[in-house]
Amino acid sequence: MKSLPAALAVLILLLGFVALGAKDEKPVRLPSGKLQQDEILKAEHKKSLEDMNRLIELAEELRQELRENEHLVLSIPSLKKAEEIEKLAKKVRNRIRR
């Protein structure tokens, strides 16, 4: 019973050292000298912009198809465009959340 508080104290100290060690890690640099994290963020930003441009293009096409459509039902290609819009929006949202 007496060793339980001592074991807890040692565990708390070890966890504290682990937490301190994690903060002291230096950011990873690429051979070019740039930070790896910055380059990853730039690439994700570029991909998000490309996806958003595609999303806007698909949304405009879908809107035009809906305006021209005299029926009250979506065609299969229009439905596929709507699904692709949804997928692109989710990809962008997930990238932004990271």
N, C-alpha and C positions, 0 to 999 in steps of 0.2 A: 504494500500500500504506500509506503514511504517513497518508493522508487518511481511511482507514477507522476508526482509533481516534478521530480527531477527530469524524467523522460520528456514531459511536456515542455519544460523549460529549454531542454536541448533541441527539441523539435522546432520550437519557436525561433531560437537563435539560428538554426540551420535555414529555416525558411526566410529569415531576414537577410542572411548572407546571399541566398539564391536571388532574392529580389534586388539586392544591391548589384550583384554581378550582371543581371540582365540590363540594368541601366547604363553600365559602363561599356557596353558593346559599341564599337565604332561602326558607323554606316559603311556599307559595302560600296567600293568604288570600282568603276569599270576601267579597263586599260586606258581609255581616253581621259580619265581623271574625273569624269562626271559621276554623280551619285546614281547608283543603280535604281533606287526608289524613285528618283526624279524622272529617269528615263522610262520606267514602267508607267508612271503617272502620265507622262506625255503621250506614250503609245496608246494608253487606254482613252485618253482625251480625244486623240485623233480618231480612234475607232468609233467612239461615241458620236463624234461629229459626222462621220461617214454614215453610221447607222441612222442618225437623225435625218440626214439628207434623203436617204432611201425611204425612211418612214414618211417624210413629207411628200415625196414623189408618189408613193403608193396611196397615201390619203387623198391626194389631188385626183389621181386616176379613179379611185373608188368613188369620190364625190361626183366626178363627171359621169361615170357609169350609172350612178343612182339618179342623176338628173335626167339622163337620156332614157332610162328604163321606164317604160309605160306600165309594166307589170308591178304588182305589189310584192313580188318575191325576188330575192337575190339570186343571181346566177351562180353556178359553181365557181367560175373564175373570180367573181366578186367576193364570194365567201372565202376563197383561198387568200385573196389579198387582205381581207379583214383579219384573217388568222396570222398572216405574216406581219401585219402592222402590230398585232398584239405581241408576237414573239420579239420583234425588234424593240418595242417599248419595254418589255421585261428585261431584255439584255442590257439596255441603257440604264434602266433603274438599278439593276444589280451592280453594274460597274460604278455608278455614282455612289452607291451605299458603301463600297469598300473604302 
